Amino acid sequence: QVQLVESGGGLVQPGGSLRLSCVASGFTFSMFAMSWHRQAPGKERELVAAMTDNGGSTNYADSVKGRFTISRDSAKNTVYLQMNSLKPEDAAVYYCNAVHRFSAGLAYWGRGTQVTVSS
C-alpha cells in the first residue's frame, strides 16, 4: 500500500522555522522525484520545492528561495522541507508528492500538513 505521510506542521510566529517530514512507503523511493506543494485557502496548489530521484538537482518557487531547503534521506525513505524565516503568506496546507522517474503519470500525494504563521 502506497503511503506518503507528512508531519511537522503547526503554528509558528513570523520569522520562525519549521521542518516538515514526509515518510514514503509502498514504492521504491529511489525511483521517484519528490516535491512539496502548498495550498492556501482560496488559492491553487503551487509547487514549493522539488528534488530529483537521486537528489542531484533541486528547484524552488521564487517566493521561498533562500528560506526553504528540500532534502531527502534514502535510508529513511523520507523527504524534508526545512522552512526558515517564515512569513504569514507561507501559511497553507503543505503536501508531499512523488513522481516516478520515467513516468509522470505514476504519482502519489500525501494528505497534507497544516502550517500556520501568525503572531
C-alpha positions in Angstrom: 0.0 0.0 0.0 1.5 3.3 -1.1 1.6 6.0 1.5 3.1 9.4 1.9 2.7 10.7 5.4 3.5 14.3 6.2 4.3 15.7 9.6 5.9 18.7 11.3 3.3 21.3 10.6 2.0 23.6 13.2 1.7 27.2 14.4 4.8 29.4 14.3 5.4 33.1 14.6 6.6 35.1 11.7 10.4 34.7 11.4 10.3 31.3 12.9 11.2 27.9 11.5 9.6 24.5 10.9 10.8 21.3 9.5 8.3 19.2 7.6 8.8 15.5 7.0 7.2 13.1 4.6 7.7 9.4 5.0 7.2 7.2 2.0 6.2 3.6 1.9 4.9 1.1 -0.6 7.0 2.1 -3.5 10.7 2.3 -4.5 11.7 5.7 -3.1 14.9 6.0 -5.1 12.9 5.8 -8.3 10.8 8.9 -7.6 11.4 12.6 -7.7 10.0 14.2 -4.6 8.4 17.6 -4.1 6.5 19.8 -1.7 3.5 21.8 -2.7 1.2 24.0 -0.8 -2.3 25.3 -1.0 -3.7 28.3 0.9 -7.5 28.9 1.2 -8.9 30.2 -2.0 -5.7 29.6 -3.9 -4.5 27.0 -6.3 -2.0 24.4 -5.2 1.5 25.5 -6.0 4.9 23.9 -6.2 7.2 24.9 -3.4 10.3 22.8 -3.8 11.4 19.7 -5.7 14.2 17.3 -5.8 15.2 14.7 -8.4 15.2 11.0 -7.6 18.9 10.9 -7.0 18.9 14.2 -5.1 21.2 15.8 -7.6 19.0 18.7 -8.6 16.6 20.9 -6.8 14.3 23.8 -7.7 12.3 26.2 -5.7 9.5 28.7 -6.1 10.8 32.2 -6.2 8.9 33.1 -3.1 10.8 30.6 -1.0 14.3 30.7 -2.5 16.9 31.3 0.2 14.5 30.4 3.0 13.4 26.8 2.3 15.5 23.8 1.7 14.4 20.4 0.4 16.3 17.3 1.2 15.9 13.5 1.2 17.2 10.6 3.1 17.0 7.4 1.1 17.8 5.2 4.1 14.7 6.5 5.8 12.5 6.9 2.7 11.9 10.4 3.9 11.9 13.9 2.3 12.2 17.0 4.3 11.4 20.7 3.9 13.3 23.0 6.2 11.4 26.3 6.3 13.1 29.3 7.8 12.2 33.0 8.1 8.5 32.1 7.8 6.1 34.7 6.7 2.3 34.9 7.1 2.0 34.3 3.4 3.6 30.9 3.8 0.6 29.7 5.7 -1.0 26.8 3.9 -1.5 23.1 3.8 1.7 21.5 2.6 1.6 18.4 0.6 4.2 15.8 -0.3 4.3 14.5 -3.9 6.2 11.6 -5.5 6.6 11.3 -9.3 8.2 8.3 -11.0 11.5 8.9 -12.7 10.3 7.6 -16.1 6.5 8.1 -15.9 5.0 11.3 -14.8 1.6 9.6 -14.8 2.7 7.5 -11.8 2.4 9.9 -9.0 1.3 9.9 -5.4 0.2 12.6 -2.9 0.1 12.8 0.8 -2.8 14.2 2.8 -1.0 17.3 3.8 0.1 19.1 7.0 -1.1 22.5 8.1 1.3 25.3 8.5 0.1 28.5 10.3 2.2 31.6 10.5 0.8 34.1 12.9 1.8 36.2 15.9 
